Amino acid sequence: MHDLIPLPLLRPGQRASIDQLMGRADDVPRLEELGMRVGPTVEMLQAGSPCIVKLDGTKLCFRACDATSVLVRLGEFA
């Protein structure tokens, strides 16, 4: 079983599935509106702050504090 890690810890090119969203009550719905929901696979395009990820063909940019609220699970992806 793989452990959960914060999204910003992914290296460029690395992919992981979204496993958990954390944060204040108003932060989680905002992340969900952007498509950050439990289940989809994200790919890290640019690590750091801001970090840029690819989700369902869309590039999303996050400040480090926002991206830390997204926990992902590494695994094998097609």
PDB file of N, CA, C and O in Angstrom:
ATOM      1  N   MET A   1       0.841  -1.179   0.000  1.00  0.00           N
ATOM      2  CA  MET A   1       0.000   0.000   0.000  1.00  0.00           C
ATOM      3  C   MET A   1       0.886   1.243   0.000  1.00  0.00           C
ATOM      4  O   MET A   1       1.877   1.303   0.728  1.00  0.00           O
ATOM      5  N   HIS A   2       0.529   2.233  -0.817  1.00  0.00           N
ATOM      6  CA  HIS A   2       1.302   3.452  -0.927  1.00  0.00           C
ATOM      7  C   HIS A   2       0.777   4.494   0.054  1.00  0.00           C
ATOM      8  O   HIS A   2      -0.418   4.561   0.338  1.00  0.00           O
ATOM      9  N   ASP A   3       1.704   5.306   0.562  1.00  0.00           N
ATOM     10  CA  ASP A   3       1.317   6.364   1.482  1.00  0.00           C
ATOM     11  C   ASP A   3       0.852   7.592   0.723  1.00  0.00           C
ATOM     12  O   ASP A   3       1.191   7.786  -0.445  1.00  0.00           O
ATOM     13  N   LEU A   4       0.078   8.411   1.400  1.00  0.00           N
ATOM     14  CA  LEU A   4      -0.376   9.671   0.831  1.00  0.00           C
ATOM     15  C   LEU A   4       0.716  10.722   0.993  1.00  0.00           C
ATOM     16  O   LEU A   4       1.399  10.770   2.015  1.00  0.00           O
ATOM     17  N   ILE A   5       0.873  11.568  -0.031  1.00  0.00           N
ATOM     18  CA  ILE A   5       1.834  12.652   0.038  1.00  0.00           C
ATOM     19  C   ILE A   5       1.162  13.929  -0.465  1.00  0.00           C
ATOM     20  O   ILE A   5       0.233  13.862  -1.270  1.00  0.00           O
ATOM     21  N   PRO A   6       1.623  15.095   0.003  1.00  0.00           N
ATOM     22  CA  PRO A   6       1.084  16.348  -0.514  1.00  0.00           C
ATOM     23  C   PRO A   6       1.446  16.513  -1.991  1.00  0.00           C
ATOM     24  O   PRO A   6       2.545  16.151  -2.410  1.00  0.00           O
ATOM     25  N   LEU A   7       0.531  17.052  -2.765  1.00  0.00           N
ATOM     26  CA  LEU A   7       0.727  17.249  -4.194  1.00  0.00           C
ATOM     27  C   LEU A   7       2.061  17.921  -4.541  1.00  0.00           C
ATOM     28  O   LEU A   7       2.706  17.493  -5.497  1.00  0.00           O
ATOM     29  N   PRO A   8       2.506  18.953  -3.811  1.00  0.00           N
ATOM     30  CA  PRO A   8       3.761  19.624  -4.195  1.00  0.00           C
ATOM     31  C   PRO A   8       5.008  18.742  -4.125  1.00  0.00           C
ATOM     32  O   PRO A   8       6.055  19.121  -4.649  1.00  0.00           O
ATOM     33  N   LEU A   9       4.913  17.577  -3.489  1.00  0.00           N
ATOM     34  CA  LEU A   9       6.085  16.699  -3.392  1.00  0.00           C
ATOM     35  C   LEU A   9       6.306  15.847  -4.633  1.00  0.00           C
ATOM     36  O   LEU A   9       7.326  15.167  -4.744  1.00  0.00           O
ATOM     37  N   LEU A  10       5.353  15.878  -5.576  1.00  0.00           N
ATOM     38  CA  LEU A  10       5.565  15.153  -6.831  1.00  0.00           C
ATOM     39  C   LEU A  10       6.670  15.834  -7.626  1.00  0.00           C
ATOM     40  O   LEU A  10       6.825  17.054  -7.577  1.00  0.00           O
ATOM     41  N   ARG A  11       7.430  15.036  -8.354  1.00  0.00           N
ATOM     42  CA  ARG A  11       8.465  15.564  -9.244  1.00  0.00           C
ATOM     43  C   ARG A  11       7.850  15.800 -10.625  1.00  0.00           C
ATOM     44  O   ARG A  11       6.868  15.149 -10.980  1.00  0.00           O
ATOM     45  N   PRO A  12       8.413  16.716 -11.401  1.00  0.00           N
ATOM     46  CA  PRO A  12       7.892  16.928 -12.755  1.00  0.00           C
ATOM     47  C   PRO A  12       7.838  15.610 -13.531  1.00  0.00           C
ATOM     48  O   PRO A  12       8.792  14.832 -13.531  1.00  0.00           O
ATOM     49  N   GLY A  13       6.705  15.380 -14.189  1.00  0.00           N
ATOM     50  CA  GLY A  13       6.489  14.150 -14.947  1.00  0.00           C
ATOM     51  C   GLY A  13       5.870  13.032 -14.138  1.00  0.00           C
ATOM     52  O   GLY A  13       5.390  12.052 -14.708  1.00  0.00           O
ATOM     53  N   GLN A  14       5.871  13.157 -12.826  1.00  0.00           N
ATOM     54  CA  GLN A  14       5.319  12.116 -11.967  1.00  0.00           C
ATOM     55  C   GLN A  14       3.796  12.244 -11.915  1.00  0.00           C
ATOM     56  O   GLN A  14       3.252  13.348 -11.903  1.00  0.00           O
ATOM     57  N   ARG A  15       3.124  11.096 -11.883  1.00  0.00           N
ATOM     58  CA  ARG A  15       1.659  11.062 -11.843  1.00  0.00           C
ATOM     59  C   ARG A  15       1.192  10.381 -10.567  1.00  0.00           C
ATOM     60  O   ARG A  15       1.859   9.492 -10.035  1.00  0.00           O
ATOM     61  N   ALA A  16       0.030  10.816 -10.086  1.00  0.00           N
ATOM     62  CA  ALA A  16      -0.549  10.243  -8.877  1.00  0.00           C
ATOM     63  C   ALA A  16      -2.053  10.476  -8.899  1.00  0.00           C
ATOM     64  O   ALA A  16      -2.544  11.371  -9.588  1.00  0.00           O
ATOM     65  N   SER A  17      -2.775   9.669  -8.144  1.00  0.00           N
ATOM     66  CA  SER A  17      -4.226   9.854  -8.061  1.00  0.00           C
ATOM     67  C   SER A  17      -4.561  10.699  -6.834  1.00  0.00           C
ATOM     68  O   SER A  17      -3.928  10.587  -5.784  1.00  0.00           O
ATOM     69  N   ILE A  18      -5.568  11.543  -6.997  1.00  0.00           N
ATOM     70  CA  ILE A  18      -6.020  12.382  -5.894  1.00  0.00           C
ATOM     71  C   ILE A  18      -6.752  11.482  -4.911  1.00  0.00           C
ATOM     72  O   ILE A  18      -7.660  10.742  -5.289  1.00  0.00           O
ATOM     73  N   ASP A  19      -6.351  11.551  -3.646  1.00  0.00           N
ATOM     74  CA  ASP A  19      -6.918  10.661  -2.645  1.00  0.00           C
ATOM     75  C   ASP A  19      -7.693  11.410  -1.568  1.00  0.00           C
ATOM     76  O   ASP A  19      -8.657  10.883  -1.014  1.00  0.00           O
ATOM     77  N   GLN A  20      -7.275  12.634  -1.272  1.00  0.00           N
ATOM     78  CA  GLN A  20      -7.932  13.346  -0.173  1.00  0.00           C
ATOM     79  C   GLN A  20      -7.736  14.845  -0.356  1.00  0.00           C
ATOM     80  O   GLN A  20      -6.666  15.296  -0.766  1.00  0.00           O
ATOM     81  N   LEU A  21      -8.784  15.617  -0.047  1.00  0.00           N
ATOM     82  CA  LEU A  21      -8.712  17.070  -0.039  1.00  0.00           C
ATOM     83  C   LEU A  21      -8.873  17.527   1.404  1.00  0.00           C
ATOM     84  O   LEU A  21      -9.763  17.067   2.119  1.00  0.00           O
ATOM     85  N   MET A  22      -8.010  18.429   1.815  1.00  0.00           N
ATOM     86  CA  MET A  22      -8.045  18.923   3.185  1.00  0.00           C
ATOM     87  C   MET A  22      -8.107  20.443   3.148  1.00  0.00           C
ATOM     88  O   MET A  22      -7.846  21.065   2.118  1.00  0.00           O
ATOM     89  N   GLY A  23      -8.451  21.022   4.269  1.00  0.00           N
ATOM     90  CA  GLY A  23      -8.444  22.471   4.356  1.00  0.00           C
ATOM     91  C   GLY A  23      -9.687  23.017   5.015  1.00  0.00           C
ATOM     92  O   GLY A  23     -10.528  22.278   5.527  1.00  0.00           O
ATOM     93  N   ARG A  24      -9.781  24.346   4.989  1.00  0.00           N
ATOM     94  CA  ARG A  24     -10.937  25.025   5.573  1.00  0.00           C
ATOM     95  C   ARG A  24     -12.187  24.689   4.767  1.00  0.00           C
ATOM     96  O   ARG A  24     -12.103  24.256   3.617  1.00  0.00           O
ATOM     97  N   ALA A  25     -13.324  24.892   5.375  1.00  0.00           N
ATOM     98  CA  ALA A  25     -14.601  24.552   4.742  1.00  0.00           C
ATOM     99  C   ALA A  25     -14.799  25.252   3.407  1.00  0.00           C
ATOM    100  O   ALA A  25     -15.448  24.691   2.524  1.00  0.00           O
ATOM    101  N   ASP A  26     -14.264  26.459   3.226  1.00  0.00           N
ATOM    102  CA  ASP A  26     -14.427  27.158   1.950  1.00  0.00           C
ATOM    103  C   ASP A  26     -13.349  26.793   0.933  1.00  0.00           C
ATOM    104  O   ASP A  26     -13.514  27.062  -0.257  1.00  0.00           O
ATOM    105  N   ASP A  27     -12.252  26.186   1.378  1.00  0.00           N
ATOM    106  CA  ASP A  27     -11.164  25.806   0.464  1.00  0.00           C
ATOM    107  C   ASP A  27     -11.491  24.552  -0.340  1.00  0.00           C
ATOM    108  O   ASP A  27     -11.229  24.502  -1.542  1.00  0.00           O
ATOM    109  N   VAL A  28     -12.059  23.546   0.307  1.00  0.00           N
ATOM    110  CA  VAL A  28     -12.311  22.262  -0.350  1.00  0.00           C
ATOM    111  C   VAL A  28     -13.292  22.405  -1.521  1.00  0.00           C
ATOM    112  O   VAL A  28     -13.015  21.877  -2.598  1.00  0.00           O
ATOM    113  N   PRO A  29     -14.426  23.098  -1.354  1.00  0.00           N
ATOM    114  CA  PRO A  29     -15.322  23.258  -2.511  1.00  0.00           C
ATOM    115  C   PRO A  29     -14.668  24.017  -3.668  1.00  0.00           C
ATOM    116  O   PRO A  29     -14.958  23.734  -4.830  1.00  0.00           O
ATOM    117  N   ARG A  30     -13.792  24.974  -3.363  1.00  0.00           N
ATOM    118  CA  ARG A  30     -13.092  25.702  -4.421  1.00  0.00           C
ATOM    119  C   ARG A  30     -12.181  24.766  -5.203  1.00  0.00           C
ATOM    120  O   ARG A  30     -12.123  24.840  -6.430  1.00  0.00           O
ATOM    121  N   LEU A  31     -11.465  23.881  -4.498  1.00  0.00           N
ATOM    122  CA  LEU A  31     -10.625  22.900  -5.174  1.00  0.00           C
ATOM    123  C   LEU A  31     -11.476  21.956  -6.025  1.00  0.00           C
ATOM    124  O   LEU A  31     -11.091  21.608  -7.141  1.00  0.00           O
ATOM    125  N   GLU A  32     -12.626  21.543  -5.500  1.00  0.00           N
ATOM    126  CA  GLU A  32     -13.510  20.646  -6.245  1.00  0.00           C
ATOM    127  C   GLU A  32     -14.052  21.322  -7.504  1.00  0.00           C
ATOM    128  O   GLU A  32     -14.205  20.670  -8.537  1.00  0.00           O
ATOM    129  N   GLU A  33     -14.342  22.611  -7.431  1.00  0.00           N
ATOM    130  CA  GLU A  33     -14.818  23.345  -8.601  1.00  0.00           C
ATOM    131  C   GLU A  33     -13.771  23.369  -9.712  1.00  0.00           C
ATOM    132  O   GLU A  33     -14.110  23.451 -10.892  1.00  0.00           O
ATOM    133  N   LEU A  34     -12.501  23.298  -9.329  1.00  0.00           N
ATOM    134  CA  LEU A  34     -11.411  23.268 -10.302  1.00  0.00           C
ATOM    135  C   LEU A  34     -11.187  21.873 -10.872  1.00  0.00           C
ATOM    136  O   LEU A  34     -10.367  21.694 -11.773  1.00  0.00           O
ATOM    137  N   GLY A  35     -11.916  20.877 -10.348  1.00  0.00           N
ATOM    138  CA  GLY A  35     -11.764  19.514 -10.832  1.00  0.00           C
ATOM    139  C   GLY A  35     -10.924  18.635  -9.930  1.00  0.00           C
ATOM    140  O   GLY A  35     -10.734  17.452 -10.213  1.00  0.00           O
ATOM    141  N   MET A  36     -10.424  19.199  -8.854  1.00  0.00           N
ATOM    142  CA  MET A  36      -9.606  18.432  -7.918  1.00  0.00           C
ATOM    143  C   MET A  36     -10.546  17.647  -7.011  1.00  0.00           C
ATOM    144  O   MET A  36     -10.946  18.123  -5.949  1.00  0.00           O
ATOM    145  N   ARG A  37     -10.890  16.439  -7.446  1.00  0.00           N
ATOM    146  CA  ARG A  37     -11.784  15.554  -6.697  1.00  0.00           C
ATOM    147  C   ARG A  37     -11.061  14.237  -6.424  1.00  0.00           C
ATOM    148  O   ARG A  37     -10.064  13.926  -7.076  1.00  0.00           O
ATOM    149  N   VAL A  38     -11.548  13.492  -5.493  1.00  0.00           N
ATOM    150  CA  VAL A  38     -10.953  12.196  -5.178  1.00  0.00           C
ATOM    151  C   VAL A  38     -11.104  11.276  -6.380  1.00  0.00           C
ATOM    152  O   VAL A  38     -12.203  11.113  -6.911  1.00  0.00           O
ATOM    153  N   GLY A  39     -10.003  10.677  -6.806  1.00  0.00           N
ATOM    154  CA  GLY A  39     -10.028   9.690  -7.886  1.00  0.00           C
ATOM    155  C   GLY A  39      -9.203  10.019  -9.111  1.00  0.00           C
ATOM    156  O   GLY A  39      -8.404   9.180  -9.527  1.00  0.00           O
ATOM    157  N   PRO A  40      -9.347  11.207  -9.726  1.00  0.00           N
ATOM    158  CA  PRO A  40      -8.618  11.476 -10.964  1.00  0.00           C
ATOM    159  C   PRO A  40      -7.098  11.452 -10.778  1.00  0.00           C
ATOM    160  O   PRO A  40      -6.581  11.617  -9.673  1.00  0.00           O
ATOM    161  N   THR A  41      -6.410  11.242 -11.889  1.00  0.00           N
ATOM    162  CA  THR A  41      -4.949  11.255 -11.904  1.00  0.00           C
ATOM    163  C   THR A  41      -4.456  12.635 -12.308  1.00  0.00           C
ATOM    164  O   THR A  41      -4.963  13.240 -13.252  1.00  0.00           O
ATOM    165  N   VAL A  42      -3.460  13.124 -11.579  1.00  0.00           N
ATOM    166  CA  VAL A  42      -2.823  14.394 -11.917  1.00  0.00           C
ATOM    167  C   VAL A  42      -1.373  14.121 -12.287  1.00  0.00           C
ATOM    168  O   VAL A  42      -0.769  13.157 -11.817  1.00  0.00           O
ATOM    169  N   GLU A  43      -0.826  14.979 -13.133  1.00  0.00           N
ATOM    170  CA  GLU A  43       0.587  14.897 -13.500  1.00  0.00           C
ATOM    171  C   GLU A  43       1.244  16.215 -13.140  1.00  0.00           C
ATOM    172  O   GLU A  43       0.735  17.280 -13.492  1.00  0.00           O
ATOM    173  N   MET A  44       2.367  16.155 -12.445  1.00  0.00           N
ATOM    174  CA  MET A  44       3.106  17.363 -12.088  1.00  0.00           C
ATOM    175  C   MET A  44       3.866  17.846 -13.313  1.00  0.00           C
ATOM    176  O   MET A  44       4.672  17.109 -13.882  1.00  0.00           O
ATOM    177  N   LEU A  45       3.611  19.078 -13.713  1.00  0.00           N
ATOM    178  CA  LEU A  45       4.332  19.676 -14.830  1.00  0.00           C
ATOM    179  C   LEU A  45       5.471  20.542 -14.336  1.00  0.00           C
ATOM    180  O   LEU A  45       6.573  20.504 -14.884  1.00  0.00           O
ATOM    181  N   GLN A  46       5.206  21.331 -13.290  1.00  0.00           N
ATOM    182  CA  GLN A  46       6.236  22.203 -12.711  1.00  0.00           C
ATOM    183  C   GLN A  46       6.086  22.179 -11.202  1.00  0.00           C
ATOM    184  O   GLN A  46       5.047  22.564 -10.666  1.00  0.00           O
ATOM    185  N   ALA A  47       7.119  21.730 -10.526  1.00  0.00           N
ATOM    186  CA  ALA A  47       7.097  21.701  -9.064  1.00  0.00           C
ATOM    187  C   ALA A  47       7.477  23.076  -8.523  1.00  0.00           C
ATOM    188  O   ALA A  47       8.001  23.917  -9.253  1.00  0.00           O
ATOM    189  N   GLY A  48       7.214  23.291  -7.264  1.00  0.00           N
ATOM    190  CA  GLY A  48       7.579  24.550  -6.633  1.00  0.00           C
ATOM    191  C   GLY A  48       6.365  25.421  -6.413  1.00  0.00           C
ATOM    192  O   GLY A  48       5.229  24.947  -6.400  1.00  0.00           O
ATOM    193  N   SER A  49       6.625  26.702  -6.241  1.00  0.00           N
ATOM    194  CA  SER A  49       5.528  27.637  -6.025  1.00  0.00           C
ATOM    195  C   SER A  49       5.629  28.768  -7.026  1.00  0.00           C
ATOM    196  O   SER A  49       6.551  29.580  -6.952  1.00  0.00           O
ATOM    197  N   PRO A  50       4.707  28.836  -7.952  1.00  0.00           N
ATOM    198  CA  PRO A  50       3.514  27.999  -8.041  1.00  0.00           C
ATOM    199  C   PRO A  50       3.839  26.648  -8.671  1.00  0.00           C
ATOM    200  O   PRO A  50       4.800  26.510  -9.428  1.00  0.00           O
ATOM    201  N   CYS A  51       3.023  25.666  -8.343  1.00  0.00           N
ATOM    202  CA  CYS A  51       3.166  24.376  -9.016  1.00  0.00           C
ATOM    203  C   CYS A  51       2.086  24.302 -10.096  1.00  0.00           C
ATOM    204  O   CYS A  51       0.982  24.823  -9.935  1.00  0.00           O
ATOM    205  N   ILE A  52       2.432  23.648 -11.189  1.00  0.00           N
ATOM    206  CA  ILE A  52       1.508  23.503 -12.309  1.00  0.00           C
ATOM    207  C   ILE A  52       1.287  22.015 -12.530  1.00  0.00           C
ATOM    208  O   ILE A  52       2.236  21.246 -12.678  1.00  0.00           O
ATOM    209  N   VAL A  53       0.006  21.619 -12.551  1.00  0.00           N
ATOM    210  CA  VAL A  53      -0.344  20.222 -12.752  1.00  0.00           C
ATOM    211  C   VAL A  53      -1.272  20.106 -13.947  1.00  0.00           C
ATOM    212  O   VAL A  53      -1.927  21.069 -14.345  1.00  0.00           O
ATOM    213  N   LYS A  54      -1.315  18.903 -14.510  1.00  0.00           N
ATOM    214  CA  LYS A  54      -2.233  18.595 -15.603  1.00  0.00           C
ATOM    215  C   LYS A  54      -3.300  17.657 -15.060  1.00  0.00           C
ATOM    216  O   LYS A  54      -2.986  16.622 -14.472  1.00  0.00           O
ATOM    217  N   LEU A  55      -4.561  18.022 -15.258  1.00  0.00           N
ATOM    218  CA  LEU A  55      -5.684  17.250 -14.777  1.00  0.00           C
ATOM    219  C   LEU A  55      -6.719  17.195 -15.887  1.00  0.00           C
ATOM    220  O   LEU A  55      -7.252  18.232 -16.284  1.00  0.00           O
ATOM    221  N   ASP A  56      -7.011  16.012 -16.390  1.00  0.00           N
ATOM    222  CA  ASP A  56      -7.999  15.843 -17.465  1.00  0.00           C
ATOM    223  C   ASP A  56      -7.734  16.766 -18.645  1.00  0.00           C
ATOM    224  O   ASP A  56      -8.664  17.363 -19.188  1.00  0.00           O
ATOM    225  N   GLY A  57      -6.479  16.885 -19.042  1.00  0.00           N
ATOM    226  CA  GLY A  57      -6.120  17.697 -20.202  1.00  0.00           C
ATOM    227  C   GLY A  57      -6.041  19.187 -19.936  1.00  0.00           C
ATOM    228  O   GLY A  57      -5.755  19.956 -20.853  1.00  0.00           O
ATOM    229  N   THR A  58      -6.288  19.616 -18.707  1.00  0.00           N
ATOM    230  CA  THR A  58      -6.251  21.027 -18.341  1.00  0.00           C
ATOM    231  C   THR A  58      -5.073  21.290 -17.421  1.00  0.00           C
ATOM    232  O   THR A  58      -4.787  20.497 -16.524  1.00  0.00           O
ATOM    233  N   LYS A  59      -4.390  22.405 -17.644  1.00  0.00           N
ATOM    234  CA  LYS A  59      -3.303  22.812 -16.752  1.00  0.00           C
ATOM    235  C   LYS A  59      -3.877  23.692 -15.657  1.00  0.00           C
ATOM    236  O   LYS A  59      -4.627  24.632 -15.919  1.00  0.00           O
ATOM    237  N   LEU A  60      -3.508  23.368 -14.420  1.00  0.00           N
ATOM    238  CA  LEU A  60      -3.925  24.147 -13.261  1.00  0.00           C
ATOM    239  C   LEU A  60      -2.690  24.626 -12.515  1.00  0.00           C
ATOM    240  O   LEU A  60      -1.704  23.897 -12.401  1.00  0.00           O
ATOM    241  N   CYS A  61      -2.745  25.845 -12.012  1.00  0.00           N
ATOM    242  CA  CYS A  61      -1.630  26.436 -11.287  1.00  0.00           C
ATOM    243  C   CYS A  61      -2.067  26.691  -9.847  1.00  0.00           C
ATOM    244  O   CYS A  61      -3.135  27.256  -9.607  1.00  0.00           O
ATOM    245  N   PHE A  62      -1.238  26.272  -8.890  1.00  0.00           N
ATOM    246  CA  PHE A  62      -1.562  26.418  -7.473  1.00  0.00           C
ATOM    247  C   PHE A  62      -0.424  27.074  -6.719  1.00  0.00           C
ATOM    248  O   PHE A  62       0.752  26.847  -7.004  1.00  0.00           O
ATOM    249  N   ARG A  63      -0.802  27.895  -5.749  1.00  0.00           N
ATOM    250  CA  ARG A  63       0.186  28.366  -4.775  1.00  0.00           C
ATOM    251  C   ARG A  63       0.512  27.177  -3.882  1.00  0.00           C
ATOM    252  O   ARG A  63      -0.285  26.247  -3.761  1.00  0.00           O
ATOM    253  N   ALA A  64       1.670  27.211  -3.267  1.00  0.00           N
ATOM    254  CA  ALA A  64       2.104  26.085  -2.432  1.00  0.00           C
ATOM    255  C   ALA A  64       1.090  25.765  -1.339  1.00  0.00           C
ATOM    256  O   ALA A  64       0.841  24.592  -1.063  1.00  0.00           O
ATOM    257  N   CYS A  65       0.503  26.772  -0.717  1.00  0.00           N
ATOM    258  CA  CYS A  65      -0.434  26.515   0.384  1.00  0.00           C
ATOM    259  C   CYS A  65      -1.692  25.808  -0.110  1.00  0.00           C
ATOM    260  O   CYS A  65      -2.253  24.985   0.613  1.00  0.00           O
ATOM    261  N   ASP A  66      -2.150  26.111  -1.329  1.00  0.00           N
ATOM    262  CA  ASP A  66      -3.334  25.438  -1.878  1.00  0.00           C
ATOM    263  C   ASP A  66      -3.017  23.999  -2.264  1.00  0.00           C
ATOM    264  O   ASP A  66      -3.792  23.086  -1.979  1.00  0.00           O
ATOM    265  N   ALA A  67      -1.888  23.807  -2.906  1.00  0.00           N
ATOM    266  CA  ALA A  67      -1.515  22.471  -3.373  1.00  0.00           C
ATOM    267  C   ALA A  67      -1.262  21.519  -2.216  1.00  0.00           C
ATOM    268  O   ALA A  67      -1.467  20.313  -2.356  1.00  0.00           O
ATOM    269  N   THR A  68      -0.824  22.032  -1.086  1.00  0.00           N
ATOM    270  CA  THR A  68      -0.560  21.188   0.076  1.00  0.00           C
ATOM    271  C   THR A  68      -1.848  20.588   0.611  1.00  0.00           C
ATOM    272  O   THR A  68      -1.809  19.571   1.303  1.00  0.00           O
ATOM    273  N   SER A  69      -2.988  21.195   0.306  1.00  0.00           N
ATOM    274  CA  SER A  69      -4.281  20.689   0.751  1.00  0.00           C
ATOM    275  C   SER A  69      -4.735  19.460  -0.029  1.00  0.00           C
ATOM    276  O   SER A  69      -5.726  18.826   0.335  1.00  0.00           O
ATOM    277  N   VAL A  70      -4.027  19.122  -1.087  1.00  0.00           N
ATOM    278  CA  VAL A  70      -4.373  17.972  -1.936  1.00  0.00           C
ATOM    279  C   VAL A  70      -3.392  16.842  -1.640  1.00  0.00           C
ATOM    280  O   VAL A  70      -2.190  16.985  -1.863  1.00  0.00           O
ATOM    281  N   LEU A  71      -3.900  15.726  -1.143  1.00  0.00           N
ATOM    282  CA  LEU A  71      -3.049  14.566  -0.884  1.00  0.00           C
ATOM    283  C   LEU A  71      -3.250  13.561  -2.007  1.00  0.00           C
ATOM    284  O   LEU A  71      -4.375  13.276  -2.418  1.00  0.00           O
ATOM    285  N   VAL A  72      -2.134  13.033  -2.493  1.00  0.00           N
ATOM    286  CA  VAL A  72      -2.174  12.112  -3.627  1.00  0.00           C
ATOM    287  C   VAL A  72      -1.518  10.785  -3.269  1.00  0.00           C
ATOM    288  O   VAL A  72      -0.768  10.676  -2.299  1.00  0.00           O
ATOM    289  N   ARG A  73      -1.827   9.781  -4.087  1.00  0.00           N
ATOM    290  CA  ARG A  73      -1.286   8.436  -3.894  1.00  0.00           C
ATOM    291  C   ARG A  73      -0.550   8.036  -5.166  1.00  0.00           C
ATOM    292  O   ARG A  73      -1.129   8.010  -6.252  1.00  0.00           O
ATOM    293  N   LEU A  74       0.723   7.726  -5.018  1.00  0.00           N
ATOM    294  CA  LEU A  74       1.518   7.256  -6.150  1.00  0.00           C
ATOM    295  C   LEU A  74       1.076   5.853  -6.528  1.00  0.00           C
ATOM    296  O   LEU A  74       0.581   5.103  -5.686  1.00  0.00           O
ATOM    297  N   GLY A  75       1.252   5.503  -7.774  1.00  0.00           N
ATOM    298  CA  GLY A  75       0.892   4.166  -8.213  1.00  0.00           C
ATOM    299  C   GLY A  75       1.236   3.980  -9.668  1.00  0.00           C
ATOM    300  O   GLY A  75       1.919   4.810 -10.267  1.00  0.00           O
ATOM    301  N   GLU A  76       0.766   2.897 -10.233  1.00  0.00           N
ATOM    302  CA  GLU A  76       0.981   2.594 -11.646  1.00  0.00           C
ATOM    303  C   GLU A  76      -0.191   3.138 -12.443  1.00  0.00           C
ATOM    304  O   GLU A  76      -1.348   2.836 -12.149  1.00  0.00           O
ATOM    305  N   PHE A  77       0.117   3.947 -13.462  1.00  0.00           N
ATOM    306  CA  PHE A  77      -0.918   4.556 -14.285  1.00  0.00           C
ATOM    307  C   PHE A  77      -0.615   4.302 -15.740  1.00  0.00           C
ATOM    308  O   PHE A  77       0.545   4.319 -16.153  1.00  0.00           O
ATOM    309  N   ALA A  78      -1.644   4.068 -16.511  1.00  0.00           N
ATOM    310  CA  ALA A  78      -1.489   3.817 -17.944  1.00  0.00           C
ATOM    311  C   ALA A  78      -1.230   5.091 -18.688  1.00  0.00           C
ATOM    312  O   ALA A  78      -1.073   5.071 -19.909  1.00  0.00           O
TER     313      ALA A  78
END
